[in-house]
Amino acid sequence: MQSLPADLIIKNLDGNLIAVVEVKNLKDLSREEAIEMRRTLLNHGFPSNVPYFLLLSQEVGFLWKEVMPNDLDAAPTLEFPMDKVVIRYSEGVPARRLYGAELELLVLQWLTNLATKPQGYVEEPEKTLAHAGFNDSIKGASVFFGEAA
C-alpha cells in the first residue's frame, strides 16, 4: 500500500479516497490558521484531489468540500464544534488538553463509527456534516491511519 502524508484517510469499498483528515490540536485554532495549514500541507505533497478534507482540533473542525486542487487559499466550506465529539469519545478522561495521538485515536473511533454504525444526526458536528453530504459519502467506508493506507 502507498503511504499518504495524512493523519487519517477514508476510503470507500472500491478503495477510492473519499477524505483526508489532519488532526492538529492547537488551542483556539482559527479559520485563518486552518487555511494556512491546509496551504502548507498541499505545498508539501498532501493529496489535493479528494472530495473532502478535514482539519480537526479538540475545539473546532473545518471541512473543505470539493475544492479545486490548485485553490491553495480556499476557505473551508464548513466550520463546526468538536467539543461534543471529544466529550462522547473520551469517557472518563478529565477535561484537559489531549495529546495529539490521543485526539487522533478519538477521531479515528468517531469517524469509524460514523461510517459503519447507524447514526441519528441530532447533535453537532454530525448534523452539520450530514447537510454537507459527508456522512452519506462515508457510509460503509474504512478509516485508516495515513501511513497504513
VOFIBA-935990 format. One line per field, with one value per atom (N, C-alpha, C): residue in three letters; chain; atom name; x, y, z negated. Coordinates in Angstrom, 2 decimals. Each point is the difference from the previous one (the first is absolute). Layout:
N
aa <- [ALA; ...]
ch <- [A; ...]
at <- [CA; ...]
east <- [X; ...]
north <- [Y; ...]
up <- [Z; ...]
end
This chain:
149
aa <- [MET; MET; MET; GLN; GLN; GLN; SER; SER; SER; LEU; LEU; LEU; PRO; PRO; PRO; ALA; ALA; ALA; ASP; ASP; ASP; LEU; LEU; LEU; ILE; ILE; ILE; ILE; ILE; ILE; LYS; LYS; LYS; ASN; ASN; ASN; LEU; LEU; LEU; ASP; ASP; ASP; GLY; GLY; GLY; ASN; ASN; ASN; LEU; LEU; LEU; ILE; ILE; ILE; ALA; ALA; ALA; VAL; VAL; VAL; VAL; VAL; VAL; GLU; GLU; GLU; VAL; VAL; VAL; LYS; LYS; LYS; ASN; ASN; ASN; LEU; LEU; LEU; LYS; LYS; LYS; ASP; ASP; ASP; LEU; LEU; LEU; SER; SER; SER; ARG; ARG; ARG; GLU; GLU; GLU; GLU; GLU; GLU; ALA; ALA; ALA; ILE; ILE; ILE; GLU; GLU; GLU; MET; MET; MET; ARG; ARG; ARG; ARG; ARG; ARG; THR; THR; THR; LEU; LEU; LEU; LEU; LEU; LEU; ASN; ASN; ASN; HIS; HIS; HIS; GLY; GLY; GLY; PHE; PHE; PHE; PRO; PRO; PRO; SER; SER; SER; ASN; ASN; ASN; VAL; VAL; VAL; PRO; PRO; PRO; TYR; TYR; TYR; PHE; PHE; PHE; LEU; LEU; LEU; LEU; LEU; LEU; LEU; LEU; LEU; SER; SER; SER; GLN; GLN; GLN; GLU; GLU; GLU; VAL; VAL; VAL; GLY; GLY; GLY; PHE; PHE; PHE; LEU; LEU; LEU; TRP; TRP; TRP; LYS; LYS; LYS; GLU; GLU; GLU; VAL; VAL; VAL; MET; MET; MET; PRO; PRO; PRO; ASN; ASN; ASN; ASP; ASP; ASP; LEU; LEU; LEU; ASP; ASP; ASP; ALA; ALA; ALA; ALA; ALA; ALA; PRO; PRO; PRO; THR; THR; THR; LEU; LEU; LEU; GLU; GLU; GLU; PHE; PHE; PHE; PRO; PRO; PRO; MET; MET; MET; ASP; ASP; ASP; LYS; LYS; LYS; VAL; VAL; VAL; VAL; VAL; VAL; ILE; ILE; ILE; ARG; ARG; ARG; TYR; TYR; TYR; SER; SER; SER; GLU; GLU; GLU; GLY; GLY; GLY; VAL; VAL; VAL; PRO; PRO; PRO; ALA; ALA; ALA; ARG; ARG; ARG; ARG; ARG; ARG; LEU; LEU; LEU; TYR; TYR; TYR; GLY; GLY; GLY; ALA; ALA; ALA; GLU; GLU; GLU; LEU; LEU; LEU; GLU; GLU; GLU; LEU; LEU; LEU; LEU; LEU; LEU; VAL; VAL; VAL; LEU; LEU; LEU; GLN; GLN; GLN; TRP; TRP; TRP; LEU; LEU; LEU; THR; THR; THR; ASN; ASN; ASN; LEU; LEU; LEU; ALA; ALA; ALA; THR; THR; THR; LYS; LYS; LYS; PRO; PRO; PRO; GLN; GLN; GLN; GLY; GLY; GLY; TYR; TYR; TYR; VAL; VAL; VAL; GLU; GLU; GLU; GLU; GLU; GLU; PRO; PRO; PRO; GLU; GLU; GLU; LYS; LYS; LYS; THR; THR; THR; LEU; LEU; LEU; ALA; ALA; ALA; HIS; HIS; HIS; ALA; ALA; ALA; GLY; GLY; GLY; PHE; PHE; PHE; ASN; ASN; ASN; ASP; ASP; ASP; SER; SER; SER; ILE; ILE; ILE; LYS; LYS; LYS; GLY; GLY; GLY; ALA; ALA; ALA; SER; SER; SER; VAL; VAL; VAL; PHE; PHE; PHE; PHE; PHE; PHE; GLY; GLY; GLY; GLU; GLU; GLU; ALA; ALA; ALA; ALA; ALA; ALA]
ch <- [A; A; A; A; A; A; A; A; A; A; A; A; A; A; A; A; A; A; A; A; A; A; A; A; A; A; A; A; A; A; A; A; A; A; A; A; A; A; A; A; A; A; A; A; A; A; A; A; A; A; A; A; A; A; A; A; A; A; A; A; A; A; A; A; A; A; A; A; A; A; A; A; A; A; A; A; A; A; A; A; A; A; A; A; A; A; A; A; A; A; A; A; A; A; A; A; A; A; A; A; A; A; A; A; A; A; A; A; A; A; A; A; A; A; A; A; A; A; A; A; A; A; A; A; A; A; A; A; A; A; A; A; A; A; A; A; A; A; A; A; A; A; A; A; A; A; A; A; A; A; A; A; A; A; A; A; A; A; A; A; A; A; A; A; A; A; A; A; A; A; A; A; A; A; A; A; A; A; A; A; A; A; A; A; A; A; A; A; A; A; A; A; A; A; A; A; A; A; A; A; A; A; A; A; A; A; A; A; A; A; A; A; A; A; A; A; A; A; A; A; A; A; A; A; A; A; A; A; A; A; A; A; A; A; A; A; A; A; A; A; A; A; A; A; A; A; A; A; A; A; A; A; A; A; A; A; A; A; A; A; A; A; A; A; A; A; A; A; A; A; A; A; A; A; A; A; A; A; A; A; A; A; A; A; A; A; A; A; A; A; A; A; A; A; A; A; A; A; A; A; A; A; A; A; A; A; A; A; A; A; A; A; A; A; A; A; A; A; A; A; A; A; A; A; A; A; A; A; A; A; A; A; A; A; A; A; A; A; A; A; A; A; A; A; A; A; A; A; A; A; A; A; A; A; A; A; A; A; A; A; A; A; A; A; A; A; A; A; A; A; A; A; A; A; A; A; A; A; A; A; A; A; A; A; A; A; A; A; A; A; A; A; A; A; A; A; A; A; A; A; A; A; A; A; A; A; A; A; A; A; A; A; A; A; A; A; A; A; A; A; A; A; A; A; A; A; A; A; A; A; A; A; A; A; A; A; A; A; A; A; A; A; A; A; A; A; A]
at <- [N; CA; C; N; CA; C; N; CA; C; N; CA; C; N; CA; C; N; CA; C; N; CA; C; N; CA; C; N; CA; C; N; CA; C; N; CA; C; N; CA; C; N; CA; C; N; CA; C; N; CA; C; N; CA; C; N; CA; C; N; CA; C; N; CA; C; N; CA; C; N; CA; C; N; CA; C; N; CA; C; N; CA; C; N; CA; C; N; CA; C; N; CA; C; N; CA; C; N; CA; C; N; CA; C; N; CA; C; N; CA; C; N; CA; C; N; CA; C; N; CA; C; N; CA; C; N; CA; C; N; CA; C; N; CA; C; N; CA; C; N; CA; C; N; CA; C; N; CA; C; N; CA; C; N; CA; C; N; CA; C; N; CA; C; N; CA; C; N; CA; C; N; CA; C; N; CA; C; N; CA; C; N; CA; C; N; CA; C; N; CA; C; N; CA; C; N; CA; C; N; CA; C; N; CA; C; N; CA; C; N; CA; C; N; CA; C; N; CA; C; N; CA; C; N; CA; C; N; CA; C; N; CA; C; N; CA; C; N; CA; C; N; CA; C; N; CA; C; N; CA; C; N; CA; C; N; CA; C; N; CA; C; N; CA; C; N; CA; C; N; CA; C; N; CA; C; N; CA; C; N; CA; C; N; CA; C; N; CA; C; N; CA; C; N; CA; C; N; CA; C; N; CA; C; N; CA; C; N; CA; C; N; CA; C; N; CA; C; N; CA; C; N; CA; C; N; CA; C; N; CA; C; N; CA; C; N; CA; C; N; CA; C; N; CA; C; N; CA; C; N; CA; C; N; CA; C; N; CA; C; N; CA; C; N; CA; C; N; CA; C; N; CA; C; N; CA; C; N; CA; C; N; CA; C; N; CA; C; N; CA; C; N; CA; C; N; CA; C; N; CA; C; N; CA; C; N; CA; C; N; CA; C; N; CA; C; N; CA; C; N; CA; C; N; CA; C; N; CA; C; N; CA; C; N; CA; C; N; CA; C; N; CA; C; N; CA; C; N; CA; C; N; CA; C; N; CA; C; N; CA; C; N; CA; C; N; CA; C; N; CA; C; N; CA; C; N; CA; C; N; CA; C; N; CA; C; N; CA; C; N; CA; C; N; CA; C; N; CA; C; N; CA; C; N; CA; C; N; CA; C; N; CA; C; N; CA; C; N; CA; C]
east <- [0.82; -0.82; 0.86; -0.53; 0.70; -0.24; 1.06; -0.12; -0.45; -0.93; -0.48; 0.39; 0.38; 0.41; -1.20; -0.85; -1.17; -0.10; -0.61; -0.20; -0.97; -1.12; -1.02; -0.50; -0.41; -0.63; -1.26; -0.94; -1.23; -0.14; -0.16; -0.15; -1.32; -0.64; -1.25; 0.30; -1.04; 0.16; 0.83; 0.01; 0.81; 1.45; 0.34; 1.36; 0.29; -1.03; 0.19; 0.03; 0.87; 0.16; -1.20; -0.67; -1.15; 0.44; 0.84; 0.39; 1.39; 0.67; 1.23; -0.27; 0.58; -0.27; 1.33; 0.14; 1.18; -0.44; 0.67; -0.32; 1.11; -0.35; 0.96; -0.62; 0.37; -0.66; 0.57; -0.08; 0.42; -1.16; 0.30; -1.03; -0.44; -1.32; -0.58; 0.39; -0.01; 0.31; -1.00; 0.52; -0.86; -0.18; -0.98; -0.27; 1.22; 0.62; 1.17; 1.17; 0.20; 1.06; -0.30; -1.26; -0.39; 0.30; -0.32; 0.28; 1.50; 0.78; 1.46; 0.55; -0.51; 0.46; -0.31; -1.21; -0.38; 0.94; 0.27; 0.91; 1.37; 0.53; 1.32; 0.00; -1.05; -0.08; -0.05; -0.78; -0.09; 1.34; 0.70; 1.32; 1.04; -0.28; 0.93; -0.51; -0.82; -0.40; -1.25; -0.74; -1.25; -0.99; -0.78; -0.95; -1.02; -0.17; -0.89; -1.24; 0.00; -1.11; -0.96; -0.42; -0.96; -1.27; -1.13; -1.25; -0.04; 0.60; -0.07; 1.37; 0.24; 1.19; -0.47; 0.40; -0.35; 1.26; -0.07; 1.04; -0.68; 0.45; -0.71; 0.91; -0.56; 0.64; -1.00; 0.38; -0.86; -1.26; 0.10; -1.13; -0.78; 0.68; -0.63; 0.48; -0.89; 0.33; -0.31; 0.76; -0.20; -0.11; -0.96; -0.19; 0.05; 0.84; 0.01; -0.66; -0.98; -0.72; 0.21; 0.54; 0.16; 0.62; 1.10; 0.73; 0.97; 0.16; 0.94; 1.40; 0.70; 1.31; 1.00; -0.08; 0.98; -0.43; -1.14; -0.47; 0.57; 1.25; 0.71; -0.57; -0.68; -0.51; -1.51; -0.57; -1.45; -0.39; -1.10; -0.54; -0.72; -0.07; -0.74; -1.47; -0.59; -1.41; -0.83; 0.47; -0.70; 0.98; -0.51; 0.71; -0.98; 0.47; -0.92; 0.70; -0.77; 0.58; 0.35; 1.10; 0.42; -0.15; -0.41; -0.04; -0.90; -1.15; -0.90; 0.58; 0.73; 0.67; 1.05; 0.78; 1.06; -0.62; -1.08; -0.66; -0.54; -0.67; -0.59; 1.05; 1.14; 0.99; 1.16; -0.01; 1.07; -0.57; -0.89; -0.63; 1.06; -0.23; 0.91; 1.24; 0.22; 1.17; -0.39; 0.73; -0.35; 0.11; -0.70; 0.04; 1.41; 0.76; 1.38; 0.37; 1.11; 0.52; 0.50; -0.50; 0.43; 1.31; 0.82; 1.19; -0.44; 0.86; -0.33; -0.42; 0.76; -0.31; -1.33; -0.31; -1.28; -1.16; 0.14; -1.06; -0.12; 1.11; -0.05; -0.78; 0.26; -0.73; -1.48; -0.32; -1.37; -0.71; 0.65; -0.57; -0.14; 0.97; -0.09; -1.24; -0.22; -1.17; -1.30; -0.04; -1.20; -0.33; 1.00; -0.24; -0.34; 0.61; -0.33; -1.45; -0.42; -1.41; -0.94; 0.37; -0.82; -0.16; 1.06; -0.02; -0.70; 0.00; -0.45; -1.23; -0.41; -1.13; -1.14; -1.24; -1.13; 0.10; -0.26; 0.11; -1.32; -0.31; -1.14; 0.54; 0.25; 0.74; -0.74; -0.05; -0.72; 0.93; 1.27; 0.97; 1.04; 0.71; 1.13; 1.22; 0.92; 0.06; -0.67; -0.52; -0.59; -1.13; -0.78; -1.11; 0.50; 1.01; 0.58; 0.66; 0.75; 0.66; -1.00; -1.13; -1.05; -0.54; -0.19; -0.49; 0.98; 1.27; 1.02; 0.16; -0.73; 0.11; 1.14; 0.76; 1.17; -0.40; -0.99; -0.39; -0.42; -0.83; -0.44; 1.17; 0.94; 1.12; 0.94; 0.02; 0.92; -0.71; -1.29; -0.72; 0.68; 0.35; 0.64; 1.48; 0.55; 1.41; 0.89; 1.29; 0.99; 0.87; 0.36; 0.85; 1.34; 1.07; 1.36; 0.89; 1.08; 1.08; 0.66; 0.43; 0.58; 1.15; 0.89; 1.15; -0.40; -1.21; -0.45; -0.79; -0.22; -0.83; 0.77]
north <- [-1.19; 1.19; 1.25; 1.03; 1.27; 0.81; 0.58; 0.84; 1.40; 0.56; 1.35; 0.91; 1.23; 0.94; 0.62; -0.83; 0.48; -0.76; 0.61; -0.71; -1.15; 0.27; -1.03; 0.15; -1.12; 0.04; -0.86; 0.31; -0.76; -0.47; -1.32; -0.59; -0.75; 0.07; -0.74; -1.47; -0.79; -1.44; -0.33; 0.89; -0.21; 0.42; 0.51; 0.44; 1.42; 0.73; 1.39; 0.92; 0.98; 0.96; 0.94; 0.05; 0.89; 1.26; -0.19; 1.14; -0.21; 1.11; 0.00; 0.86; -0.42; 0.65; 0.32; 1.24; 0.44; 0.45; -0.52; 0.33; 0.89; 1.24; 0.97; 0.60; -0.49; 0.41; 1.30; 1.05; 1.31; 0.67; 0.60; 0.71; 1.23; 0.21; 1.17; 0.07; -1.13; -0.04; 0.88; 0.98; 0.93; -0.45; 0.58; -0.26; 0.36; 1.14; 0.44; -0.97; -0.47; -0.99; -1.30; -0.39; -1.23; 0.12; 1.15; 0.22; -0.06; 0.61; -0.01; -1.42; -0.76; -1.39; -0.84; 0.15; -0.75; 0.37; 1.29; 0.46; -0.64; 0.02; -0.58; -1.50; -0.70; -1.44; -0.29; 0.77; -0.20; 0.27; 1.00; 0.32; -1.07; -0.87; -1.06; -1.39; -0.06; -1.28; -0.63; 0.73; -0.52; -0.22; -1.09; -0.25; 1.14; 0.50; 1.15; -0.33; -1.12; -0.33; -1.02; 0.28; -0.87; 0.81; -0.69; 0.73; 0.80; -0.53; 0.67; 0.08; 1.13; 0.18; 0.55; -0.66; 0.46; 0.37; 1.10; 0.43; 0.16; -0.79; -0.08; 0.32; 0.73; 0.19; -0.45; 0.13; -0.43; 0.87; 1.25; 0.92; 0.19; -0.04; 0.39; -0.89; -0.14; -0.73; 0.85; -0.23; 0.70; -1.05; 0.19; -0.92; 0.77; -0.50; 0.51; -1.07; 0.40; -0.95; 0.36; -0.96; 0.10; 1.33; 0.35; 1.23; -0.31; 0.93; -0.18; -0.25; -1.01; -0.35; 1.15; 0.90; 1.09; 1.24; -0.06; 1.12; -0.12; 0.43; -0.16; 0.86; 1.09; 0.92; -0.13; -1.11; -0.19; 0.02; 0.69; 0.01; -1.33; -0.45; -1.23; 0.15; -1.08; -0.02; 0.10; -0.67; -0.03; 0.13; 0.57; 0.02; -0.54; -0.89; -0.64; -0.27; -0.07; -0.27; -1.49; -0.27; -1.39; -0.40; 0.93; -0.28; -1.17; -0.14; -1.11; -1.34; -0.04; -1.25; -0.38; 0.98; -0.26; -0.50; 0.62; -0.44; -1.42; -0.29; -1.34; -1.10; 0.27; -1.04; -0.02; 0.88; -0.02; -0.28; -0.96; -0.36; -0.24; 0.60; -0.22; 0.86; 0.72; 0.86; 1.38; 0.52; 1.33; 1.05; 1.09; 1.08; 0.59; -0.37; 0.47; 0.01; 0.58; 0.03; -1.40; -0.57; -1.33; 0.10; -1.02; -0.09; -0.28; 0.33; -0.20; -1.42; -0.98; -1.41; -0.41; 0.55; -0.30; 0.51; 1.21; 0.58; -0.75; -0.42; -0.79; -1.29; -0.71; -1.25; 0.27; 1.07; 0.37; 0.29; 0.76; 0.34; -1.26; -0.89; -1.27; -0.78; -0.09; -0.72; 0.68; 1.31; 0.77; -0.19; 0.17; -0.13; -1.43; -0.98; -1.41; -0.27; 0.48; -0.16; 0.72; 1.18; 0.76; -0.76; -0.70; -0.73; -1.35; -0.61; -1.40; -0.26; 0.96; -0.24; 0.96; -0.45; 0.92; 1.19; 1.17; 1.23; 0.76; 0.71; 0.91; 1.41; 0.62; 1.26; 1.15; -0.04; 1.02; 0.95; -0.34; 0.83; 0.52; 1.00; 0.51; -0.83; -0.20; 0.52; -0.89; -1.14; -0.94; 0.64; 0.83; 0.67; 0.89; 0.80; 0.88; -0.82; -1.03; -0.83; -0.73; -0.39; -0.67; 0.94; 1.28; 0.98; 0.18; -0.20; 0.15; -1.28; -1.06; -1.26; -0.89; 0.45; -0.76; -1.35; -0.02; -1.23; -1.08; 0.37; -0.97; -0.48; 0.89; -0.37; -1.01; -0.05; -0.95; -1.26; -0.15; -1.21; -1.24; -0.93; -1.24; 0.13; 1.19; 0.24; -0.49; 0.01; -0.38; 1.21; 0.12; 1.10; -0.60; 0.58; -0.50; 1.13; -0.37; 0.95; 0.19; 1.22; 0.31; -0.90; -0.32; -0.84; -1.45; -0.40; -1.37; -0.14; 1.09; -0.01; -0.58]
up <- [0.00; 0.00; 0.00; 0.66; 0.06; -1.27; -0.52; -1.19; 0.42; -0.75; 0.27; -1.16; 0.31; -1.06; -0.71; -0.57; -0.73; -1.31; -1.00; -1.26; 0.19; 0.66; 0.26; 1.42; 0.59; 1.31; -0.05; 0.87; 0.09; 1.44; 0.17; 1.33; 0.07; 1.18; 0.18; 0.28; 0.21; 0.21; 1.23; 0.99; 1.20; -0.18; -1.17; -0.28; 0.44; 0.41; 0.42; -1.22; 0.07; -1.08; -0.05; -1.14; -0.20; -0.74; -1.00; -0.84; -0.58; -0.23; -0.78; -1.23; -1.11; -1.28; -0.66; -0.39; -0.73; -1.38; -1.03; -1.39; -0.53; -0.30; -0.54; -1.24; -1.14; -1.23; -0.57; 0.80; -0.46; -0.74; -1.12; -0.77; 0.79; 0.05; 0.68; 1.48; 0.68; 1.44; 0.75; 0.72; 0.73; 1.45; 0.64; 1.42; 0.85; -0.30; 0.75; -0.18; -1.23; -0.24; 0.74; 0.04; 0.69; 1.50; 0.58; 1.43; 0.25; -0.87; 0.13; -0.14; -0.97; -0.18; 1.23; 0.54; 1.21; 1.15; 0.18; 1.06; -0.15; -1.23; -0.26; 0.30; -0.43; 0.26; 1.50; 0.74; 1.45; 0.67; -0.47; 0.57; -0.29; -0.99; -0.37; 0.41; 1.04; 0.56; -0.56; -0.80; -0.55; 1.14; 0.00; 1.09; 0.11; 1.22; 0.19; 0.82; 0.68; 0.90; -0.62; -1.22; -0.70; -0.27; -0.11; -0.23; -1.31; -1.06; -1.30; -0.65; -0.66; -0.82; -1.34; -1.08; -1.34; -0.76; -0.70; -0.92; -1.35; -0.99; -1.27; -1.18; -0.95; -1.30; -1.06; -1.23; -1.10; -0.08; 0.38; -0.11; 1.29; 1.13; 1.27; 1.14; 0.97; 1.22; 1.21; 1.07; 1.26; 1.09; 0.89; 1.11; 1.30; 0.92; 1.36; 0.86; 0.79; 0.85; 1.46; 0.75; 1.45; 0.43; -0.65; 0.34; 1.14; 0.91; 1.10; -0.56; 0.50; -0.54; -0.01; 0.98; 0.05; -0.79; -0.68; -0.81; -1.42; -0.15; -1.26; -1.13; 0.36; -1.01; -0.21; 0.43; -0.15; -1.47; -0.27; -1.35; -0.23; -1.24; -0.28; 0.40; 0.45; 0.32; -1.28; -1.04; -1.28; -1.16; -1.07; -1.28; -1.02; -0.89; -0.95; -1.33; -1.08; -1.31; -0.14; -0.69; -0.25; -1.46; -0.87; -1.43; -0.36; 0.65; -0.34; 0.40; 1.11; 0.42; -1.04; -0.43; -0.98; -1.30; -0.44; -1.23; 0.14; 1.12; 0.22; 0.06; 0.63; 0.24; -0.98; -0.98; -1.00; -1.38; -0.07; -1.27; -1.08; -1.13; -1.12; 0.03; 1.10; 0.07; -0.51; -0.94; -0.52; 1.10; -0.20; 0.97; 0.01; 0.98; 0.13; 1.48; 0.28; 1.36; 0.35; 1.08; 0.42; 0.77; -0.12; 0.83; 1.42; 0.96; 1.41; 0.33; -0.52; 0.29; -0.64; -1.18; -0.64; 0.85; 0.50; 0.81; 1.33; 0.58; 1.24; -0.21; -1.09; -0.29; -0.22; -0.70; -0.25; 1.34; 0.88; 1.31; 0.86; -0.07; 0.73; -0.43; -1.31; -0.51; 0.43; -0.10; 0.39; 1.48; 0.87; 1.44; 0.38; -0.66; 0.27; -0.38; -1.15; -0.40; 0.95; 0.43; 0.94; 1.32; 0.41; 1.27; -0.10; -1.18; -0.08; -0.85; -0.81; -0.89; 0.32; -0.18; 0.22; -0.94; 0.54; -0.78; 0.07; -1.05; 0.00; -0.07; 1.08; 0.08; -0.68; -1.31; -0.75; -0.73; -0.10; -0.70; 0.98; -0.46; 0.77; -0.36; 0.90; 1.35; 1.05; -0.42; 0.96; 0.82; -0.65; 0.68; 1.14; -0.27; 1.02; 1.10; -0.37; 1.00; 0.88; -0.57; 0.79; 1.07; -0.35; 0.97; 1.16; -0.26; 1.04; 0.84; -0.37; 0.74; -0.44; -0.99; -0.45; -0.59; -0.88; -0.68; 0.99; 0.98; 1.01; 0.85; 0.29; 0.86; -0.65; -1.33; -0.66; -0.51; 0.26; -0.44; 0.58; -0.87; 0.41; 0.31; -0.17; 0.29; -1.14; 0.25; -1.01; -0.31; -1.26; -0.45; -0.41; 0.52; -0.25; -0.47; -0.72; -0.22; 1.37; 0.28; 1.31; 0.40; -0.94; 0.34; 0.25; -0.42; 0.20; 1.31; 0.68; 1.21; 1.14]
end
